[in-house]
Structures are given as structure tokens and as C-alpha cells.
Amino acid sequence: MDGRRMPRTGGQVSAADGRVAGRSAFPDWRFAPNIGGHPDIYEIENRGIDPGGHVLAAMRRLARWDGRTIVDLGCGTGFWLAGYAKGAARVIGVEPDPVLRATAAARIRDTERAEVVPGSAEHLPLADRSVDVVHARFAYFLAPGADPGGTGDAGGTAGRFAARDDAGLAEVMRVLTPGGSLIVIDNDYRWGEFADLLAAASKVPPQRTARAVDAWWRERGATRHEVRSQWRFASRAELAAVLNIEVPATTARAWLGRHPTVTSLSCGYVLFAVTRPDRPAADAQPAKPATNTQPTKPATNTQPTKPATNAQPAKPATIVRPESLSVIAGT
């Protein structure tokens, strides 16, 4: 079976029944209408995004998985699992949605060293320190960002702003080996034609979402990396179908009307990388107090310090964007 083709799975539960079962097993899970409601169209989206492979190359550069154990967290229908299995020692797809999970399991049935298990970001059925690399694409379940049950006709990427706690990230850190890495792929809300579509569709300004997401990851020690790429589809109909599951139909229709012949659009991605420390902070040895030191004599005849004049205000910290990972496809 071709691991990049979604298999037909007969006799499975409906999407509605699967949603109920998934929420019962994993109360923290939230249904994603774009892939959960339209897995066939999301398959087209997966085939069309980043045709030059720049995102995958950046992910590999940040945390190689050759000969290692890798987890695809929220693996959906398992589109990426077979590709990871070509180099990894073990590939584990984790998916809470039972309908999508069944499709993923069927897809990699003949793929060696790959498996699919039920679980969510907050509930990983994996042992402590057992995984080298975790990938999470468009991981609304890890950081603040787009709520997949948000506003709009599609309820896809253009959702309402939602806050998240640290439960999912803490669980990922639990299963990572010391020195292991989590790589999260998010949309770049500041660059590209898809960012413009999100701005047109969102009730919450995308710049606000971007600032919140950046700050959330920065506070947790993540590094931030931009990749500039594109979506490219075989036909106009495929592009239209994908846009209609990611943004409201009115927004998609207006954009397509302004671009009557295109089958592609520019799209940026932001990758956040978090590495588990080699050892917990609690294992670190406290510094020993200095002994036999001479007391410092108070300074005498010192001149009072003059207040600084015409001082420039401190500049706010900026997020570093490594140029080595900022690449543009299709130019």
C-alpha cells in the first residue's frame, strides 16, 4: 500500500459517533472540523502544501530522526508516517479521533517499524523518556492560537482565539529522552497570501494571535524558525476545495474571484523547537558557598553617581529568525 494514499476503511463509525467516543476517552481533545469533517479534502491539502519540501528539511535540520524513535502527535490519517519510517528506528502516530486513527492504522498496516495508538497531547500512552523526537503540525492543542471549533463557515484554521495551559507540553516533555526535541509547525500569520486569507477571515486579528503564540513559546524556552513556502495543486477545483475547509466560504470565494486562474498561493510557516534538558534542574548541584573570603571594605571618598542624562529607552527584545531556515519555494 502507498503510505501517501488514504485507504478506504469500510464499516467504521461515523464522524459524529467518533467525536463522541474521542471526547469520552480524551476529555481535553477538541474536534478539528477541517480534517475531521473533510478527511478526503485534507488529504489533497497535505499533498499540495510545501511542494519543495522546505518545511520537512527544516524539521530534519532542527531534530534529526534517522535511527531514532519519532512520534507524530495528532497524526490524523497518518499521511506523514510512512515517510518518517524510511529513516526512523520506530514511528508512533498518536491520534485521539477514532475515525482518523482507523484510517491511519490501515494506511501503515504494511509499513515496518510504524504503529498508530490512541492518545492526545495531554494523555500519551508512552513510557517516560522513551521518545527522541515529537512532531506536531498545526498544534492548537499545545499553545494559544486558533480554536478548531471556532467561528466561520469552515471552522478550520480561521478560528477564534483560545488559550491553552501547559498540560500537553508537560506530557510531551515527560516522554522525551534527555536531549530529545519537540518540533511544532504553525502557520505564519505575518507573511504570505494564506496569512492574508486568515486576516480576512478571522475575528481576532492574526497579528494578535501571532504575538500570543510567539510569547507563549518564548516563555517556555523555544526557538523560533520561519520557513517561506507555498501551496500548489493540480487543479483549480482542488485549491478551491482546500480553501473552503480552512476559511469561511465567503472569504475563499472572494479571494478566488480576485485570482481567477491561479492554482497556488504563497504560505509561510513558523517552527518552534523545544529541547528537553540533559538532566532536570533538580539534579543540578547547588553552588558551594565561598569560604575564607575577606570582607569587602566600604569605599571611601567616592563621588556620588550623577544621574544619566538623555538616556535612550531600552529596546524591546526581538525574536531571532535564523536565515538558514528562512527559505522561499518556487522562486
C-alpha positions in Angstrom: 0.0 0.0 0.0 1.2 3.5 -0.8 1.7 5.3 2.5 0.9 8.6 0.9 -2.6 7.5 -0.3 -5.5 7.4 2.1 -7.0 3.9 2.3 -10.7 3.1 2.2 -11.9 1.9 5.5 -15.3 0.3 5.5 -17.5 -0.4 8.5 -16.1 2.4 10.5 -18.0 4.7 12.9 -19.4 8.0 11.6 -17.6 11.2 12.3 -20.3 12.3 14.8 -20.0 9.0 16.7 -16.3 9.2 16.5 -16.4 12.7 18.0 -18.4 11.4 21.0 -16.1 8.5 21.5 -13.0 10.6 21.2 -14.2 13.1 23.8 -15.2 10.4 26.1 -11.7 8.8 26.0 -9.8 12.1 26.0 -11.8 15.0 27.6 -9.1 17.5 26.6 -9.4 16.8 22.9 -11.3 19.2 20.6 -12.6 18.1 17.3 -10.9 19.7 14.2 -13.6 20.3 11.6 -11.1 20.7 8.7 -9.6 17.2 8.8 -12.2 15.6 11.0 -15.1 16.7 8.8 -13.3 16.5 5.4 -10.5 14.0 5.6 -10.6 13.5 1.8 -10.1 17.2 1.1 -7.4 17.4 3.9 -5.6 14.7 2.0 -5.5 16.9 -1.0 -4.2 19.7 1.2 -1.4 17.5 2.6 -0.3 16.6 -0.9 -0.3 20.3 -2.0 1.4 22.1 0.8 5.1 22.8 0.7 5.8 21.0 -2.6 9.5 21.9 -2.4 9.9 20.0 0.9 11.3 23.1 2.7 9.3 22.5 5.9 10.4 18.9 6.2 14.0 19.8 5.6 13.9 22.5 8.3 12.3 20.0 10.7 15.0 17.5 10.0 17.7 20.1 10.5 16.3 21.0 13.9 16.0 17.4 15.1 17.1 14.5 13.0 15.1 11.3 13.4 17.2 8.8 11.5 17.7 5.7 13.6 15.6 7.2 16.4 12.1 7.0 17.8 9.7 9.7 16.5 6.1 10.5 17.5 3.7 12.2 15.1 1.4 13.8 17.7 -2.1 14.3 16.2 -1.2 12.2 13.2 -4.7 12.4 11.7 -5.0 10.0 8.8 -1.3 9.1 9.0 -0.2 11.0 5.9 3.4 11.6 7.1 4.1 8.3 9.0 5.4 6.2 6.1 7.9 8.9 5.2 9.2 9.1 8.7 9.6 5.3 8.7 12.1 5.4 5.9 14.8 6.5 8.3 13.5 6.2 11.8 14.0 3.2 14.0 10.4 3.5 15.3 7.4 5.7 14.3 4.4 6.2 16.5 1.3 8.0 15.4 -0.8 9.3 18.2 -4.4 10.3 17.4 -7.5 10.8 19.6 -10.1 10.8 16.8 -11.1 7.1 16.3 -12.2 7.6 12.7 -9.0 9.3 11.7 -7.0 6.8 13.8 -8.5 3.8 12.0 -7.6 5.3 8.6 -4.0 5.9 9.8 -3.7 2.4 11.1 -4.9 1.0 7.8 -2.6 3.2 5.9 0.6 1.9 7.6 -0.5 -1.7 8.1 2.3 -2.9 5.9 4.9 -0.3 7.0 7.6 -1.7 9.1 8.5 0.0 12.4 5.3 2.1 12.4 2.3 2.0 14.6 -0.7 4.1 15.5 -2.0 4.4 19.1 -4.9 6.2 20.8 -3.9 9.2 22.7 -3.8 13.0 23.0 -1.3 15.7 23.9 -2.4 15.5 27.5 -2.6 11.7 27.6 0.3 10.0 25.8 0.3 6.2 26.2 4.1 6.1 26.2 6.8 5.5 28.9 8.9 8.2 30.4 12.0 9.2 28.4 11.1 6.8 25.6 10.9 9.1 22.5 13.7 11.1 20.8 11.6 13.4 18.6 8.0 14.6 18.6 6.4 16.4 15.7 3.1 18.3 16.0 1.7 20.0 12.9 -0.7 23.0 13.5 -0.8 22.0 17.1 -3.7 24.1 18.5 -3.7 21.6 21.4 -0.3 22.8 22.7 -0.3 26.6 22.6 -2.7 29.5 22.3 -4.0 30.0 18.8 -6.8 29.1 16.5 -9.6 27.1 18.1 -10.6 24.4 15.6 -14.2 24.8 16.7 -14.1 28.5 16.0 -16.1 30.9 14.0 -16.6 30.9 10.3 -18.3 28.6 7.9 -15.5 26.2 7.7 -14.4 26.2 11.3 -10.9 25.4 10.1 -7.7 27.4 10.5 -9.6 30.7 10.8 -11.0 30.1 14.2 -11.3 32.3 17.3 -8.5 32.9 19.8 -8.2 30.3 22.5 -5.8 30.0 25.5 -4.1 26.7 26.5 -2.4 25.6 29.6 0.9 23.6 29.9 -0.6 20.1 30.3 0.2 19.0 26.8 3.7 20.4 26.8 4.4 18.8 30.2 3.3 15.5 28.9 5.5 15.7 25.8 8.5 16.6 28.0 7.7 13.6 30.1 8.1 11.1 27.2 11.1 12.8 25.6 14.5 11.5 26.3 17.0 13.9 27.8 18.2 16.0 24.8 15.1 15.0 22.8 13.2 17.6 20.8 9.6 18.7 20.2 9.1 20.4 16.8 5.8 22.3 16.4 4.7 23.6 13.0 2.4 26.6 12.9 1.1 29.0 10.3 3.0 32.2 9.8 0.3 34.8 10.4 2.5 37.6 9.2 3.7 36.5 5.7 2.2 35.1 2.5 -1.2 35.0 0.7 -2.5 32.5 3.2 -1.8 34.9 6.0 -3.9 37.5 4.1 -6.7 35.0 3.9 -6.5 34.3 7.6 -6.6 38.1 8.3 -9.7 38.5 6.2 -11.4 35.5 7.8 -10.6 36.0 11.5 -12.5 38.0 14.1 -9.3 38.1 16.1 -6.5 40.0 14.3 -3.9 37.4 13.2 -1.1 39.8 14.5 -2.6 39.4 18.0 -2.6 35.6 17.6 0.9 35.6 16.3 2.2 37.7 19.2 0.5 35.5 21.8 1.8 32.3 20.2 5.3 33.7 19.9 5.3 34.9 23.5 3.9 31.6 24.8 6.7 29.5 23.2 9.4 32.0 24.0 8.5 31.9 27.7 8.9 28.1 27.6 12.4 28.3 26.1 11.5 27.5 22.4 13.5 28.8 19.5 11.5 30.2 16.6 12.3 29.5 12.9 10.5 30.8 9.8 10.1 28.9 6.5 8.5 30.5 3.5 6.9 28.2 1.0 3.7 27.8 -1.0 0.7 25.6 -1.7 0.4 24.1 -5.2 -2.4 22.0 -6.5 -3.1 20.0 -9.6 -6.3 21.9 -10.4 -8.3 25.0 -9.6 -11.0 22.7 -8.1 -8.5 21.3 -5.6 -7.4 24.7 -4.5 -11.0 25.9 -4.0 -11.9 22.7 -2.0 -9.0 23.2 0.3 -9.6 26.9 0.9 -13.2 26.1 1.8 -12.2 23.9 4.7 -9.7 26.3 6.0 -11.5 29.7 5.8 -15.2 30.7 5.5 -16.7 30.1 2.1 -17.3 33.9 1.6 -13.6 34.6 2.2 -12.5 31.8 -0.1 -14.9 32.8 -2.9 -13.8 36.5 -2.7 -10.1 35.5 -2.9 -10.6 33.1 -5.8 -12.6 35.8 -7.6 -9.6 38.1 -7.4 -7.3 35.4 -8.6 -9.3 33.7 -11.4 -6.5 31.5 -12.9 -4.2 30.5 -10.0 -3.7 27.0 -8.6 -1.2 28.0 -5.9 -0.6 30.6 -3.3 2.3 31.7 -1.0 2.3 30.4 2.6 4.7 30.9 5.5 5.3 28.6 8.4 6.8 29.0 11.8 8.6 26.2 13.6 9.0 26.2 17.3 11.7 23.9 18.7 11.9 22.8 22.4 14.6 20.5 23.7 14.4 18.6 26.9 17.4 19.3 29.1 20.0 16.6 29.5 19.1 16.4 33.2 16.3 18.0 35.3 17.1 21.2 37.1 16.6 19.4 40.4 19.6 17.2 39.6 21.9 20.1 39.3 24.4 20.6 42.2 23.9 23.8 44.2 26.9 26.1 44.2 29.0 25.8 47.3 29.3 29.0 49.4 32.7 30.6 49.3 34.9 30.2 52.4 37.7 32.2 54.0 36.9 35.2 52.0 37.9 38.7 53.2 35.1 41.1 53.9 35.0 43.9 51.4 35.9 47.3 52.8 33.5 50.1 52.2 34.6 52.5 49.6 35.7 55.9 50.9 35.8 59.4 49.3 33.6 58.2 46.5 31.9 60.7 44.3 28.1 60.4 44.1 27.0 59.0 40.8 25.4 61.5 38.5 22.1 60.6 37.0 22.3 59.8 33.4 21.0 62.4 31.0 19.5 61.9 27.6 19.4 58.2 28.1 17.8 56.2 25.4 15.0 53.8 26.4 15.8 50.1 26.2 14.7 48.5 23.1 12.2 45.6 23.4 13.6 42.1 22.9 13.1 40.7 19.4 12.7 37.1 18.2 15.6 35.8 16.2 14.8 34.4 12.8 17.7 32.2 11.6 18.3 32.9 8.0 19.5 29.4 7.4 15.9 28.2 7.9 14.2 31.1 6.0 13.7 29.6 2.6 11.3 30.5 -0.3 9.9 27.8 -2.6 9.0 28.3 -6.2 11.2 31.3 -6.9 
